[in-house]
Amino acid sequence: MQRRLRNILLAAVVAAASICAHTAGAQSLTPEQLRALVDKRVTALNPYQELLNDPDPARSLAAMQIMLESDDAELTRLALEFGLLSPNPSVKRAAFESFLKTRPIFSIRLDGRAVKDNDFTGVIRDRWNGNVTPEKIAYWRIGVGDYSPDKRCYVNANAGNECFVTVNADGIFLTASYLNARGIIGDDGAIAGSATLGAVDEPVPFAIKLLE
């Protein structure tokens, strides 16, 4: 969210500077006038930001949830970024669970640089049909399916009713063939944690980017 605000602010400054250039022959803008133009530009570009930043946590959460449930792709993206980058764990979880309902495809990055077990590459390539770089950085794509009320998890899109993603107070748990992992959403809005791979004796750090 801070990155997006910086981009908006930068656009506002550029626009204001452009106005300054066009009006330089007539008059110069004072710092106060420039600040007012920037504020006006930012507000006009993103009128929903005030709703998300409402000082009342309940209203802020409600605004995020409504925007996430909308059919507007821009509002959904904005609300998701706000939620995943929030310092509030409850807000992060609400945003993430809303994201899961869209049935995303996770691109899991596994860092095997410190793994000595040779079975690491075999699991990635032979079991998962994934990719491994010469530096032993592996990538595996797997889809999230529907939520199963009975199992209280999101199922594997490619494996019927088998649990894949479970979210609770202890973190985010991923379970699939040859994979058992736990992670949390960090300050960068990405999932990071440690994974256990079948036939591999050592734990493997993993990460999943949730924001573009």
FENTAVEN-V820447 format. One record per residue. N is the residue number from 1. RES is the residue in one letter. SS is DSSP state (hx for helix, st for strand, lp for the rest). Layout:
N | RES | SS
N | RES | SS
This chain:
1 | M | lp
2 | Q | hx
3 | R | hx
4 | R | hx
5 | L | hx
6 | R | hx
7 | N | hx
8 | I | hx
9 | L | hx
10 | L | hx
11 | A | hx
12 | A | hx
13 | V | hx
14 | V | hx
15 | A | hx
16 | A | hx
17 | A | hx
18 | S | hx
19 | I | hx
20 | C | hx
21 | A | hx
22 | H | hx
23 | T | hx
24 | A | lp
25 | G | lp
26 | A | lp
27 | Q | lp
28 | S | lp
29 | L | lp
30 | T | lp
31 | P | hx
32 | E | hx
33 | Q | hx
34 | L | hx
35 | R | hx
36 | A | hx
37 | L | hx
38 | V | hx
39 | D | hx
40 | K | hx
41 | R | hx
42 | V | hx
43 | T | hx
44 | A | hx
45 | L | hx
46 | N | lp
47 | P | lp
48 | Y | lp
49 | Q | hx
50 | E | hx
51 | L | hx
52 | L | hx
53 | N | lp
54 | D | lp
55 | P | lp
56 | D | lp
57 | P | hx
58 | A | hx
59 | R | hx
60 | S | hx
61 | L | hx
62 | A | hx
63 | A | hx
64 | M | hx
65 | Q | hx
66 | I | hx
67 | M | hx
68 | L | hx
69 | E | lp
70 | S | lp
71 | D | lp
72 | D | lp
73 | A | hx
74 | E | hx
75 | L | hx
76 | T | hx
77 | R | hx
78 | L | hx
79 | A | hx
80 | L | hx
81 | E | hx
82 | F | hx
83 | G | hx
84 | L | hx
85 | L | lp
86 | S | lp
87 | P | lp
88 | N | lp
89 | P | hx
90 | S | hx
91 | V | hx
92 | K | hx
93 | R | hx
94 | A | hx
95 | A | hx
96 | F | hx
97 | E | hx
98 | S | hx
99 | F | hx
100 | L | hx
101 | K | lp
102 | T | lp
103 | R | lp
104 | P | lp
105 | I | st
106 | F | st
107 | S | st
108 | I | st
109 | R | st
110 | L | st
111 | D | st
112 | G | lp
113 | R | lp
114 | A | lp
115 | V | lp
116 | K | lp
117 | D | lp
118 | N | lp
119 | D | hx
120 | F | hx
121 | T | hx
122 | G | hx
123 | V | hx
124 | I | hx
125 | R | hx
126 | D | hx
127 | R | hx
128 | W | lp
129 | N | lp
130 | G | lp
131 | N | st
132 | V | st
133 | T | lp
134 | P | lp
135 | E | lp
136 | K | lp
137 | I | st
138 | A | st
139 | Y | st
140 | W | st
141 | R | st
142 | I | st
143 | G | st
144 | V | st
145 | G | st
146 | D | st
147 | Y | st
148 | S | st
149 | P | lp
150 | D | lp
151 | K | lp
152 | R | lp
153 | C | st
154 | Y | st
155 | V | st
156 | N | st
157 | A | lp
158 | N | lp
159 | A | lp
160 | G | lp
161 | N | lp
162 | E | lp
163 | C | st
164 | F | st
165 | V | st
166 | T | st
167 | V | st
168 | N | st
169 | A | lp
170 | D | lp
171 | G | st
172 | I | st
173 | F | st
174 | L | st
175 | T | st
176 | A | st
177 | S | lp
178 | Y | lp
179 | L | st
180 | N | st
181 | A | st
182 | R | st
183 | G | st
184 | I | st
185 | I | st
186 | G | lp
187 | D | lp
188 | D | lp
189 | G | lp
190 | A | lp
191 | I | st
192 | A | st
193 | G | st
194 | S | st
195 | A | st
196 | T | st
197 | L | st
198 | G | lp
199 | A | lp
200 | V | lp
201 | D | lp
202 | E | lp
203 | P | lp
204 | V | st
205 | P | st
206 | F | st
207 | A | st
208 | I | st
209 | K | lp
210 | L | lp
211 | L | lp
212 | E | lp
